[in-house]
Amino acid sequence: MTTTTDAPTTVAASPDPAPPRRVPEPWLLAALLIGTAVAYLWGLGASGWANSFYSAAVQAGSVSWKAFFFGSSDAANSITVDKPPASLWVMALSVRAFGLSSWSILVPQALMGVATVALLWATVRRYFGAAAGLLAGLVLALTPVAALMFRFNNPDALLVLFMVAAAWALLRGVSDGRTRWLFLTGTFVGLGFLTKQLQVMLVVPPLALTYLLFGPPKLGRRVLQLFAALAAMVVAAGWWLLTVELWPADSRPWIGGSQDNSILELTLGYNGLGRLNGNERGSVVPGGRGGAEAMAGGPPGGGGGMWGSTGITRVFDAAQGGQIAWLIPAALALGVLGIVLRGRASRPDTQRAALVLFGVWLLVTGLVFSFMAGIFHAYYTVALAPPIAALVGAGAVLGWRRRDALWVRIVLAVTVAMTAAWSWELLGRSPEFAAWLRWVVLVAGIASAAALLAPRLTGRVAAVSAGAALFAGLAGPAAYALDTIVSPHVGSIVSAGPNTGGVGGPGGFMFRGEGQGPGGFAGGRGGMPPTGVMLPGGVAVPDGMVPPGRIGEGGAAGPGSPGGLLRGSEPSAESIALLEADADRYTWVAAAVGSNSASGYQLATGDPVMPIGGFNGSDPSPSLAQFQQYVAEGRIHYFIGGGGMGPGGAGGSGAEISEWVAQNFAATTVDGATMYDLTAPRVEAGP
């Protein structure tokens, strides 16, 4: 087999080599990475437990290795979270080392962001030069949804890091054709699977297609190498899946999100095909029926509903546009420009391979997000940030180097003008936020586009034009990212940037109610409304999904709030003291329906709190009979009533358990929270 080396001659061999270095790249790189670290670490503690659903699981994993391995919601291992545990492992190790706090949970996420920016810089720089790498890293760091998710404790931060790592390894394989890089690519994809299951598979078609088209070896060997990558992926992810599937069910926690206590069902159902067709068993509405249509008695699945309308414009709508869409048109235009400019290069050309990889990544992932009918949240779009950043960095630099050609200058000018106009539109969706900025961006973009058409674009004119184009493209997302950084984010559904007037876009949903301010859900900070939820067409979400609570800057409820489907509980000092009394005598100091209702109490006491029914309160764990047995054995001290939960999917036992407890045990109100002492039955407790 004929192979090439990884020597720097890859770029030097290009017909359009990089110009002589005129800037101190190490200093610029240091500024990029240090600036990213400062931005992502700034004021992290203001978000408290952030997504308390995952924070509770991190706490459990920090005190129980069994909970650590399975990703259990509680240290007594009643049920797992509804994702594999890779991201929890990182945070739990941090908590074991530094103690339980908001910082020990969130700092690893911020450092993942810095690592992702650095790895994307290294990838783009290797094939397109220093300027392209720095621009790609800057675009990624300033993407609003990236600034959100690298400061939050959802699995998406680690997922995106593994996706970028897989792209880095695959392109190294395109450089020299060595099989080891394909093994490494598959390993990173497998680890991404252990982070968020099938979402990582969106990057597999771009990876496979790129190597199949541009790998140096002959076709037959390329195919075998791709199978080697597949084997590495299966091993990297399969060892944990196989262990969980073969582990005796009666000695491990229930698999959260699964209706049959099976990790395979969770993988292929709730976290798999159900996300595409809307038929998620155990989702927030019975039988996985999709959002508003289901609540109104409409057909299951389908487009629209409470997750927003599906369609090609979804990532540009009111819910997603400000998160990710600022540079999507520019990325597509510059990606095509770069591929055209590399048109006469040899087949294994690494520059063209990189452009194809990131371009197909953007298209495949964007189209899936646009048309998936199941659960969809705006923060998922962080998976689009790396390909957008890479295409903008690489395509802009390739075009700039060939600006002597009139047609290239025209493409660059149109791209800058289009980007400025689109930023003007996006900034206009939040009219009370930096109203002046949209006009400055528009003027800068038009001026830069006009200058780019000049026949001799050199010297100071070129520098000013490039600077104005950079400002027109990045000012909007940078402003949204800054707003994201200085705003606390709490809850299960969060979004970046200021209020754009709604969540979910056309056909999506908004929270309504008096007192909804900057911390409200529609404002993008993850807060819950003080009253209810109204879907388009007057369809109301049941009150139990979102209980009353005070809106704070971070959207968290005040002390005494029992929490709800999307917001963690906020126990009062009196409630905490009650649960901590004689806590060592019980397996669970309390039980509550829904993971978020249980999470705040567990984080406050450090003792296991059973989350009945898992995240949605709809998993059949435990059954009523199992719960009654636990109570008879004296293993649960209190049942925490109230709180919000979804309507419940088929098989959920939360309603039955709540009814049985209310019939057999007396309720006590503790600073607004309803408590039932399960060791003191009102009458002889029975079925």
Steps between C-alpha positions, in 0.01 A plus 500: 500500500625846416467751781594857560637654817355742746772757432408868465553465123124430479425872487820601322412271211178693441487719186391788726737481799448719804668842485798571725408523865445863600338451837631329814283193478596360844383820665175501303439137588567571866257790487236279338530216751544716810213721390281195444591362842425829676170540317385145566610504867364845581237492773425129464380475857201726423329208324494294819429138419417597138317188379435338838391179326861436401650666810318253724642211297847652529456521878390136508797390292738688728402284801414166338714328236200294395300818442805638320515205261132491415430873513243463777288792611550404865773325693255224602473414130125502445515636142750646254487820301368460145844529337821296521732621776821617327442870566398420858827313553705811432296717735477234771880460503529876539259491794692213659817708473369844597174440686142562394436851372374681196858573397624142527212392274520778242875572470564171312237609246675834447835327457342272240404815314856628503624158385246493216604846381867397516440175311300671227774762468762226463291314242427800279848650539667179386337515159421868444756696698517709816243765408236240412558308821474808718186621321335158535582488870369853553173426319444188710577677828258784419211282385222573752384141546862391551544766769186356660577129489866527600378675816227247573497141622309327219684225305530718189835654598681165505305382195623791288858451621491136385344600166781747431757243613356247254527754217859580600599132498322428169679784324833373633408172335432682173848655532697176523260209452602321818244270654578616852324828431186313396511300823530824692210652306276208587607515864401866528163428342448211742580724797256753360240223496563445871434870544171553314430182306375533142554875464871438441407283203411815306870555442562145375374548139725806449799316644446185293425686176806722537740212544334295230546785252836640605694237694844432340486116475321311227123466526499146638739590779302814580188289546685260731635791701148636545391162632792519742366837615158342544650222711678755719175690545313184601767407753526853645125520561396135511690393811280717721176419317573127516587516870179683582286270286651184653501627859218336703214747500422446867848616607531813287293818471207529261607642164350849504301593189432133427159346545641145500813552711725447198793711384438380145141621512619839628759517222267415216179647640489804726851614400488357148227467240251663735689827463453481124137389471362645823391166648706510820364251751500659842521855368324796663171404338346150502627268234748752368234703320652818379441814695205722420330258261503226762368723773227618266418144400685517171707229334815374661838609380508718197647844461440788732357463845675614814842447341437756223414467136717277287632610164806633321478837679489357852858589594435858387178557696442702816613221732816385322608797288678695770658185637684381190383643168704821479765357267325201342445677163860624504633154590314338210611768252863496613507122509387481139748773406785307659406175325485679164839658561643156572334350191818403315681349797583129513246257647661463849512880542465565875361852459216383282445201728469728802253726321288202397511350849384816676254585224328161509505510881315832490247380241424159652467625856309810398250304292442242775439776754268674254272204439514291818147481643589388851653677796713789381662779697680807368822409681536187286623734227838530673593197286488734199748750645828320408422447128373857466816635663729279292334591169505871577866493603623283213277642226562863591878459498501304172285766339709785639817350356336487156336843516687604187226320302190717445255213547657414836468860616136498393432182702675646803313830469161329466580275796592794722192700397274198549649429842456860612139507381426173677661628821285813468194276481602282797585799718162648412329203667611637838424871444575602859844342490777730366269657243783710361716198419292368213541826307874515563533140379298576187704810412829321565392207285392717208818707516717189513313337213548810286873512580539133413395577144795737450737374227813551709416391853836534673670683783303705748178478298518122510563497874211737576268306270592169664452651846158638408397162358615330818301744710187462286515123533590465868354802681149353520593153630761654730235725657267202549787294642587778745137522611508123550819514705374763744159333549442203734340194343294255703267221398472220247430715195727800455585726211759765421466872453224749575125468464395447139130494574435126510635151526453241235446742215196462280289229649712492809400590851530794733459535872254768597422656833537810708845600604683325220825687476852447372527177689188355341507203268433710194792717604733208444629456852323180591260651751147378558195723476298586808173374360450254220596415146289577198566344165395656170132454435417523869624152592607505864772287649368336819573707809711226655767532233603845614404582858470855627827656603684828521696610196852602590777614270590136449144385492520293817216482744535619856562285810223253566419439134446128431639534150343362186552326172755753375621667820678361803353530847619769740462356851483730800730472799215351704440229239869418485523467877198270502652268237843494663360383834587130539600489133743212561210270589350512151602397150316804364429798722208583272328419172340739253338460160738615227876543507494878518264497798741265678825662388503814714436306819778254419749773416413691817525203736759285325277200567316283243154618396305257281384660173182305425450460127832659398525829314146516365345319795375251241736204536345198678762510775428409765168327466239564766565155646875564516445836664266347757765239579767768547266684738420180694872434539553850635737600218333832408437769761293768324294544186511852359168593345415779258752600243455480129522206268405420148164342425688172506561240235352153494616298797587788728431414865531847652125570509422165664770547761392858573138388546597209728719724716227765531246237608720336762724770648428842647633805321709765675585834343861602557569854380272453202606143418262207561668217689369154588682306773500144362600358838179626662195368313168669562340157482643158435652561156396254236449468124 
